[in-house]
Amino acid sequence: MYCNMIVSFLVVTLAVASAGIPGGPVDANINDEDVQKALRFAVAQYNRQSNDVFVRKVSKVIKVQQQVVAGMNYIFTVKLGRTNCKKGGVETLCAIHKDPKVARVRHTVSTLQYCDYLFTFMDFHVKRD
């Protein structure tokens, strides 16, 4: 009886440990449509809030995570390279500059569905490379 309880406890402990911390960030698939939307939103907000004259684009994705909260948090660690396009122009055809000033940025995009409304918030931290 005692051995069965220990074995059952170990099985439950291993199952919880392998699943990760409930509510904790887990790795996400960068190709997921919702992840892509959140990343586009994060980069657009970064460009709106930065004082740089030029648009920045993702040059490298370092890490992508998501976290279930009251809504969903998407946590991106990316490198943003400066493009040759100025803000306010056509930003879809911009190539990253050959010698970009790269910024390593950690974005957190939070989405919250309430009734028929979707609220999206963002926070970011910049580290210059």
C-alpha positions in Angstrom: 0.0 0.0 0.0 2.8 2.4 1.0 4.8 1.6 -2.2 1.7 2.2 -4.3 1.2 5.7 -2.8 4.9 6.6 -3.3 4.8 5.4 -7.0 1.5 7.3 -7.6 3.0 10.4 -6.0 6.2 10.1 -8.2 4.1 9.6 -11.4 2.0 12.8 -10.6 5.2 14.7 -9.7 6.9 13.7 -12.9 3.8 14.6 -15.0 3.5 18.0 -13.4 7.3 18.7 -13.8 7.3 17.6 -17.4 4.3 19.9 -18.2 6.0 22.9 -16.7 4.6 25.4 -14.2 0.9 25.9 -14.6 0.5 29.5 -15.8 4.2 29.9 -16.5 5.7 30.9 -19.8 6.2 28.1 -22.3 8.0 28.1 -25.7 5.7 29.1 -28.6 5.8 28.3 -32.3 6.9 31.4 -34.2 4.8 30.2 -37.2 1.6 30.3 -35.2 -0.8 32.9 -36.6 -1.6 34.5 -33.2 2.1 34.6 -32.4 2.8 36.4 -35.7 0.0 38.9 -35.1 1.4 39.7 -31.7 4.9 40.1 -33.1 3.7 42.4 -35.8 1.8 44.5 -33.2 4.9 44.6 -31.0 7.2 45.8 -33.8 4.7 48.4 -35.0 4.3 49.8 -31.4 8.1 49.8 -31.0 8.5 51.8 -34.2 5.7 54.3 -33.1 7.3 54.8 -29.7 11.0 55.1 -30.7 12.6 58.4 -31.5 14.5 56.8 -34.5 13.7 58.4 -37.9 14.1 54.9 -39.6 11.8 51.9 -39.3 13.1 48.8 -37.6 12.3 45.2 -38.6 13.0 41.9 -37.0 16.4 40.7 -38.0 16.6 37.7 -35.7 14.1 35.9 -33.4 15.9 34.8 -30.3 13.1 33.4 -28.2 9.3 33.2 -28.3 7.1 32.2 -25.4 3.5 32.4 -24.4 1.8 32.4 -21.1 -1.9 31.8 -20.3 -3.1 34.5 -17.8 -6.6 36.1 -17.8 -5.9 36.4 -21.5 -2.6 35.5 -23.2 0.9 37.0 -22.9 3.3 36.6 -25.8 6.9 37.2 -24.8 9.4 37.9 -27.6 13.2 38.4 -27.5 14.2 39.6 -30.9 16.9 41.6 -32.6 15.6 44.6 -34.5 17.7 46.0 -37.3 17.4 49.5 -38.7 16.1 49.6 -42.3 16.8 52.2 -45.0 13.1 53.4 -44.9 12.0 56.5 -43.0 8.9 56.3 -40.9 5.7 57.4 -42.6 6.6 55.9 -46.0 6.0 52.5 -47.6 7.4 50.2 -44.9 6.7 46.8 -46.4 9.5 47.0 -49.0 12.2 48.0 -46.5 15.4 46.0 -46.4 17.5 45.9 -43.2 20.6 48.2 -43.6 23.9 46.4 -44.4 25.4 47.8 -41.2 22.4 48.1 -38.9 22.4 49.5 -35.4 20.9 46.4 -33.8 18.7 46.6 -30.7 17.9 43.5 -28.7 14.3 44.0 -27.5 12.2 42.0 -25.2 8.5 42.6 -26.0 5.6 41.4 -23.9 2.3 41.6 -25.7 -0.8 40.9 -23.5 -4.2 40.2 -25.0 -7.4 40.0 -23.0 -10.8 39.1 -24.4 -13.7 40.7 -22.6 -17.2 40.1 -24.0 -16.9 41.1 -27.7 -13.8 43.3 -27.1 -10.2 42.3 -27.5 -7.7 44.5 -25.6 -4.0 44.4 -26.5 -1.2 45.9 -24.4 2.5 46.0 -24.9 5.7 46.6 -22.8 9.3 46.4 -24.0 12.8 46.6 -22.8 15.7 47.5 -25.1 19.3 46.4 -24.8 21.7 47.9 -27.5 24.1 45.4 -29.0 
